[in-house]
Amino acid sequence: MARARGKKLDTLKTCTICGADKAKACLGCGTTAYCSTDCQRIDWRDRGHRKVCKKIQAAEAARAEAPTRAPSPPRDVFYGPAPRSHADEVRARIAAEHEAARARREANPEREPASARDGDGTEVDLGKARYWLERAAAKGDESAIKDLARIDARV
């Protein structure tokens, strides 16, 4: 109530009876302003501000005492898991397809073609192969040593 009164005090600067500047607001309701006690007496006795002031005070007191209920959430707010978007559905479908393909590969493993396994049907530069295998064999790679032996047996 003090805040509301403070706002009303800022707006009321002229006397409601004579119109003089620098008037003070009514302390009861804050809706009228008076420059002197004479103007206040005229308004309270002759114009009936006493009844109006009491009604305003009673209304403000009832509003202050009335329990305010908590605001209800808006109807469009959904509490729970977020709804799935189209992108979520696409991701789920792709993941399911990948999982199905992986399961098929594990159930029916494909053998490599013989040409890829043995190197048949491809051009091989034995010089480059020997160079890289010798470097790996120098570092102690056992498979490189075996492959060097196969190249030597081939030539």
Residue pairs with C-beta under 8 A, 6 or more apart in sequence:
1 60
1 64
4 30
4 60
5 25
5 27
5 30
8 25
8 30
8 31
9 24
9 25
9 30
12 23
12 25
12 30
12 31
12 32
12 33
13 21
13 22
13 23
13 33
14 20
14 21
14 23
14 33
15 23
15 33
15 34
15 35
15 36
15 39
16 23
16 32
16 33
16 34
16 39
16 43
17 34
17 35
17 39
17 42
17 43
18 35
18 39
20 35
20 39
21 35
22 35
23 33
23 34
23 35
23 39
24 33
24 34
24 35
25 31
25 32
25 33
26 32
26 33
26 34
26 40
26 49
26 53
28 53
28 54
28 56
28 57
29 52
29 53
29 56
29 57
29 60
31 52
31 53
31 56
32 43
32 49
34 40
34 43
43 49
44 50
44 53
73 79
114 120
115 121
115 122
126 151
126 154
126 155
129 147
129 151
130 148
130 151
133 144
133 147
133 148
133 151
134 144
134 148
136 143
136 144
137 144
137 145
137 148
